[in-house]
């Protein structure tokens, strides 16, 4: 693909990051989609399959980064480089999940504890009136917004942890989080904007995937309540509906995961340009500087 080095005169805007990721995805559509399909299929196998799936997703980001660097790799070569870290990707993925869950639970508990005196005060002032109900709903909405913002903030700080693990020799399954934290410092709002934009792109597809289930479930419930139905065919119909819904969700994930991994590649490249002068090596053509900045696992 055409080099994007000309963009790196200043930090990329949210639109620049999304456009560059879409360009990567579009240019290597079949390759990226094939890897995303592999990742989805591996995820069906416990433990080892999960490790292979997470490694394959990191492989997508590495391939994107190498294309941005004008040093493309073949997927087989990329996997050969990443295979020794297969269990590191699983450990990092589990740790990332636990961190996000812990943040969500901590925020939820802290906000609920903080709102309890306020809700009790409202109950004392207004009793069971509609005013108290409105205030309670507003406070609940505000708490959900705070939890969402906090979750996005942490997600932004850890957004490039897996590509850091895929690209840097000195980074392991725990250090990759510190590396992501360091690289994203000072760029949080921009990264949050990229993540929110990606959610806006992803959400309509998931809504479309859920529509058949939202239409079928009420009709199934109504049929079960009003008509004499043989339980075995009915149970099989419900099971087929759920399997179809899960299948559509998997297809949507396969379509979207290359975009998310390409965004990580673009952001990782941009952050290293800003913080470590990677763009200077590209513009001047000094291969020794570029090799010194990029701690490649593969050579």
MIDO-459002 format. One record per residue (C-alpha): residue in one letter; z, x, y. Coordinates in steps of 0.001 Angstrom, whole numbers. Layout:
[A; [Z; X; Y]] ...
//
This chain:
[X; [0; 0; 0]] [X; [-280; 1020; 3634]] [X; [2645; 3174; 4788]] [X; [5207; 1363; 6897]] [X; [6504; 4547; 8485]] [X; [4940; 3544; 11807]] [X; [7496; 710; 12058]] [X; [10470; 3043; 12017]] [X; [10598; 4004; 15672]] [X; [13611; 1690; 16114]] [X; [15819; -442; 13862]] [X; [13760; -3095; 12158]] [X; [14320; -6630; 13344]] [X; [15136; -9451; 10950]] [X; [11500; -10555; 11009]] [X; [10297; -6987; 10372]] [X; [12497; -6672; 7294]] [X; [11376; -10032; 5861]] [X; [7700; -9308; 6585]] [X; [7875; -5819; 5058]] [X; [9605; -7210; 1948]] [X; [6986; -9948; 1629]] [X; [4237; -7339; 2004]] [X; [5774; -5251; -772]] [X; [6074; -8329; -2994]] [X; [2545; -9523; -2268]] [X; [978; -6080; -2814]] [X; [2726; -5546; -6158]] [X; [3057; -9189; -7152]] [X; [2194; -8920; -10850]] [X; [4280; -5798; -11379]] [X; [7348; -7176; -9592]] [X; [7075; -10601; -11195]] [X; [6776; -9014; -14627]] [X; [9961; -7010; -14068]] [X; [11766; -10092; -12762]] [X; [10739; -11961; -15919]] [X; [12067; -9092; -18041]] [X; [15369; -9184; -16139]] [X; [15692; -12933; -16716]] [X; [14979; -12609; -20445]] [X; [17394; -9708; -20890]] [X; [20106; -11780; -19192]] [X; [20091; -14141; -22189]] [X; [21549; -11342; -24373]] [X; [25264; -10675; -23742]] [X; [26600; -7280; -22638]] [X; [23671; -4941; -23352]] [X; [21151; -7491; -22094]] [X; [23151; -7958; -18900]] [X; [23155; -4204; -18347]] [X; [19376; -4068; -18905]] [X; [18862; -7020; -16574]] [X; [20835; -5425; -13720]] [X; [19069; -2107; -14311]] [X; [15679; -3843; -14156]] [X; [16582; -5510; -10855]] [X; [17641; -2134; -9453]] [X; [14350; -785; -10791]] [X; [12558; -3283; -8543]] [X; [14387; -1966; -5474]] [X; [13722; 1646; -6434]] [X; [10013; 971; -6889]] [X; [9892; -671; -3452]] [X; [11718; 2219; -1819]] [X; [9423; 4779; -3437]] [X; [6375; 2862; -2168]] [X; [7820; 2866; 1348]] [X; [8364; 6592; 958]] [X; [4711; 7046; -129]] [X; [5966; 8508; -3410]] [X; [5161; 5647; -5825]] [X; [6457; 5664; -9383]] [X; [5261; 3890; -12475]] [X; [7735; 1325; -13853]] [X; [8091; 3286; -17095]] [X; [8975; 6429; -15158]] [X; [11473; 4527; -13018]] [X; [13192; 3098; -16079]] [X; [13348; 6563; -17675]] [X; [15217; 7776; -14597]] [X; [17588; 4805; -14469]] [X; [18268; 4374; -18184]] [X; [21135; 6938; -18296]] [X; [22941; 4791; -15695]] [X; [22461; 1515; -17540]] [X; [26189; 955; -18107]] [X; [26937; 2025; -14542]] [X; [24760; -828; -13306]] [X; [26695; -3265; -15498]] [X; [30031; -1940; -14253]] [X; [28887; -2072; -10632]] [X; [27534; -5599; -11100]] [X; [30823; -6825; -12569]] [X; [32801; -5128; -9801]] [X; [30522; -6628; -7147]] [X; [31038; -10112; -8597]] [X; [34818; -9642; -8736]] [X; [34919; -8403; -5144]] [X; [33017; -11427; -3859]] [X; [35175; -13847; -5882]] [X; [38355; -12136; -4644]] [X; [37208; -12368; -1034]] [X; [36369; -16048; -1452]] [X; [39698; -16867; -3096]] [X; [41688; -14857; -549]] [X; [39967; -16536; 2382]] [X; [40345; -19985; 820]] [X; [44047; -19471; 102]] [X; [44769; -17932; 3507]] [X; [42964; -20628; 5463]] [X; [44515; -23441; 3393]] [X; [47961; -21973; 3991]] [X; [47247; -21674; 7724]] [X; [45934; -25237; 7993]] [X; [48860; -26814; 6160]] [X; [51207; -26897; 9198]] [X; [48374; -28208; 11378]] [X; [47577; -31009; 8928]] [X; [51254; -31897; 8664]] [X; [51465; -31989; 12473]] [X; [48441; -34264; 12671]] [X; [49977; -36554; 10087]] [X; [53165; -36680; 12136]] [X; [51329; -37449; 15367]] [X; [48689; -39895; 14180]] [X; [49940; -41035; 10778]] [X; [47160; -42433; 8607]] [X; [44915; -43339; 11530]] [X; [41199; -42621; 11734]] [X; [41868; -39939; 14376]] [X; [43926; -37922; 11890]] [X; [41130; -38279; 9330]] [X; [38506; -37055; 11790]] [X; [40619; -34034; 12763]] [X; [41250; -33242; 9094]] [X; [37515; -33358; 8351]] [X; [36731; -31105; 11316]] [X; [39357; -28596; 10197]] [X; [37997; -28630; 6652]] [X; [34476; -28051; 7982]] [X; [35727; -25199; 10181]] [X; [37515; -23619; 7223]] [X; [34341; -23741; 5121]] [X; [32378; -22116; 7944]] [X; [34966; -19320; 8202]] [X; [34868; -18761; 4430]] [X; [31067; -18664; 4467]] [X; [30974; -16202; 7382]] [X; [33541; -13984; 5683]] [X; [31614; -14060; 2435]] [X; [28354; -13186; 4191]] [X; [30080; -10343; 6064]] [X; [31315; -8743; 2838]] [X; [27982; -9394; 1128]] [X; [26257; -7635; 4029]] [X; [28494; -4557; 3767]] [X; [27789; -4286; 25]] [X; [24158; -5409; 140]] [X; [22511; -2087; -849]] [X; [25055; -946; -3443]] [X; [22650; -1190; -6402]] [X; [19747; 646; -4771]] [X; [22175; 3373; -3672]] [X; [23164; 3714; -7335]] [X; [19480; 3738; -8313]] [X; [18457; 6405; -5779]] [X; [21323; 8845; -5269]] [X; [22410; 11403; -7810]] [X; [25955; 11799; -6485]] [X; [26755; 8058; -6477]] [X; [28440; 6334; -9430]] [X; [29404; 2727; -10256]] [X; [32312; 2704; -7794]] [X; [31079; 5112; -5126]] [X; [27948; 3032; -4563]] [X; [30098; 439; -2743]] [X; [31453; 3053; -371]] [X; [27927; 4325; 148]] [X; [26708; 823; 1022]] [X; [29701; 341; 3324]] [X; [28847; 3572; 5163]] [X; [25128; 2881; 5496]] [X; [25582; -672; 6796]] [X; [28123; 271; 9473]] [X; [26836; -847; 12872]] [X; [24071; -3021; 11385]] [X; [26094; -5961; 10085]] [X; [24688; -8669; 12345]] [X; [21134; -7629; 11548]] [X; [21808; -7574; 7805]] [X; [23590; -10923; 8024]] [X; [20515; -12301; 9749]] [X; [18288; -10983; 6951]] [X; [20530; -12539; 4281]] [X; [20648; -15883; 6104]] [X; [16861; -15823; 6505]] [X; [16513; -15141; 2788]] [X; [18832; -18064; 2046]] [X; [16680; -20273; 4262]] [X; [13612; -19212; 2269]] [X; [15376; -19687; -1074]] [X; [17192; -22964; -439]] [X; [14116; -25276; -274]] [X; [12923; -23962; -3635]] [X; [16300; -24644; -5242]] [X; [16407; -28107; -3643]] [X; [12969; -28871; -5099]] [X; [14211; -27616; -8470]] [X; [17207; -29962; -8288]] [X; [15257; -33065; -7230]] [X; [14165; -34123; -10741]] [X; [17764; -33916; -11957]] [X; [19018; -35871; -8946]] [X; [16464; -38590; -9709]] [X; [16914; -38711; -13473]] [X; [20717; -38590; -13749]] [X; [21428; -41827; -11788]] [X; [18742; -43662; -13765]] [X; [20198; -42379; -17040]] [X; [23694; -43496; -16042]] [X; [22425; -46909; -14980]] [X; [20496; -47318; -18233]] [X; [23562; -46379; -20258]] [X; [25628; -48989; -18418]] [X; [23179; -51885; -18499]] [X; [21093; -51487; -21663]] [X; [21976; -51163; -25366]] [X; [21051; -47549; -26095]] [X; [21054; -45613; -29346]] [X; [23480; -42749; -28595]] [X; [21602; -40023; -30501]] [X; [18209; -40364; -28710]] [X; [20061; -40836; -25444]] [X; [22074; -37627; -25994]] [X; [18870; -35766; -26880]] [X; [17217; -37069; -23711]] [X; [20164; -35902; -21592]] [X; [20087; -32501; -23311]] [X; [16339; -32173; -22735]] [X; [16840; -33039; -19054]] [X; [19525; -30371; -18649]] [X; [17442; -27755; -20474]] [X; [14467; -28551; -18285]] [X; [16615; -28255; -15164]] [X; [17995; -24890; -16271]] [X; [14468; -23735; -17044]] [X; [13243; -24641; -13562]] [X; [16206; -22827; -11985]] [X; [15387; -19725; -14042]] [X; [11750; -19877; -12906]] [X; [12853; -20117; -9261]] [X; [15162; -17128; -9757]] [X; [12309; -15143; -11298]] [X; [10117; -15915; -8282]] [X; [12817; -15051; -5725]] [X; [14546; -12006; -7204]] [X; [11684; -9578; -6354]] [X; [11884; -10703; -2727]] [X; [15646; -10038; -2571]] [X; [15242; -6617; -4211]] [X; [12352; -5757; -1876]] [X; [14553; -6660; 1106]] [X; [17194; -4270; -211]] [X; [14557; -1538; -475]] [X; [13375; -2084; 3105]] [X; [16924; -2246; 4516]] [X; [18028; 821; 2556]] [X; [15035; 2740; 3865]] [X; [15617; 1572; 7414]] [X; [19339; 2375; 7294]] [X; [18658; 5875; 6012]] [X; [16046; 6352; 8723]] [X; [18595; 5383; 11362]] [X; [21578; 7293; 9997]] [X; [20036; 10284; 8223]] [X; [16698; 10991; 9887]] [X; [14478; 10040; 6967]] [X; [11750; 8868; 9374]] [X; [11612; 12313; 11007]] [X; [10686; 13871; 7691]] [X; [7975; 11265; 7196]] [X; [6460; 11625; 10670]] [X; [6398; 15429; 10644]] [X; [5218; 15675; 7054]] [X; [8000; 18104; 6204]] [X; [8298; 17526; 2473]] [X; [11319; 19820; 2148]] [X; [13252; 17706; 4681]] [X; [12260; 14494; 2929]] [X; [13321; 15903; -440]] [X; [16629; 17012; 1072]] [X; [17365; 13578; 2503]] [X; [16419; 11578; -599]] [X; [18708; 12538; -3470]] [X; [16316; 11412; -6166]] [X; [17662; 10907; -9678]] [X; [14279; 11542; -11265]] [X; [13228; 15135; -11052]] 
//
